[in-house]
Amino acid sequence: MTQHGLLIDYEFCTGCHSCEMACKVEKGFKEGEWGIKLAEIGPWKLDEDRWEWDYLPMPTQRCDLCQDRIDAGKVPACVHHCQSLVMEFGPIEELAKKVTKPRMVLYSVQ
């Protein structure tokens, strides 16, 4: 059986929270419950003209990669609704080959 994962390219995440809201609606999570949660890191000043300010969507332990959607031939809700197109769903082996930058992270769920 193929294990699937979620590849996220943090370099281009805009912090729009679409992944969070799509997951929350899809799964019916209540306030304070998340399947994927956006962490905001920064802002902090690097030097005179540059700042570091990142958004990191992170699947929580409630995430099952929308197994019901996968079973229906669809992608997870977070991937479907990602406004910046920084999330990709697929077999772990294929996604691992696409990790080519330092700000890319591959998640899997058990």
N, C-alpha and C positions, 0 to 999 in steps of 0.2 A: 504494500500500500504506500502510495506517495505521500510524503509529509509536506504540507504547504506552509508558506511563511509570508511575511509582510516586510517588504523592503522600503525603507524611508530614507529619502535624500534630504537631510536637514539643511543643506546649503540654501535651498530655495523655498523653504517653508515660510509663509508670510504671517503665520499666527492667526489665521482667520477663524479658527474654532469650528469649521465645517465638519471635520472628522468627529469631533466630540458630539456635536448636535445630531449628526446623522446616526451615530451609534446609539445615543440616548433615545432617539425616537424609534429606531429599529428594534431595540431591545426593551423599550418601555422602562428604562431606569428612572428611579426617583431622584429627587434633589440630593446631591452629594454622592450619587452612585455613578460610576464611569466604567466604560469598557475600554476607552482610550482617553487619556487626559493630556492636555497640552501644558507643558511646563515652560515658563518664561524665564530665561536665564539672562541676567543683565538688566539694564544697561550699565556698562562701566567703561571708563575712558582708557583706551590703549595708549594713546599719545595725543599730541596737540590737535590732530585732525581726524582721528579714527576712534570709533566706539565699537564695542562688542555688544550685540543684542541678539539673542537667538531664541527660537521657539522649537521645542522638542516634543512632538506627539509621541506618547509612550503608551503602548497597550498595558492594561492592568491585568490582574489575575482573573477578572470577570470576562476578559476577551476570549472568545472561542473562534475568532476569525469569521463570525457570522456563519456558522456551520449550516444553518438552514438555507441561507442564500447560496452557499457553495453547492449544496445538494440539489438546488434548483438551477444550477448552471450559471449563477451570477457571481460577481465579485463581492467582497465585504462592503458594507455600507460606507465605511470610512474611505475606502479606495474610490468607490463610485462617486462620492461627493467632494473629493479633494479638489479645491479650487486651483491650487498651484500644480497639480499633477505630480506631486512628489512621492506618492505612494504607489507601490506595485505589489500585486498578489500573484503567487504562483508556486510551483514546486521549489523546495529549498535548494536543490542542486542547481537549478537554472538561475535562481536569484543570486546565489553565492557568486556565480561567475560575473555578475553585473556590479558587484561591490568593487568599485575602482577609485573611489575618492575617500578621504579621511572622514567626511561628514555623512557617510552612509551607514545605516545600521539595519541588520537583518534580524527580524524577530520570528520566533516560532512559538506555538502553543502546544501543550500536551493534552 
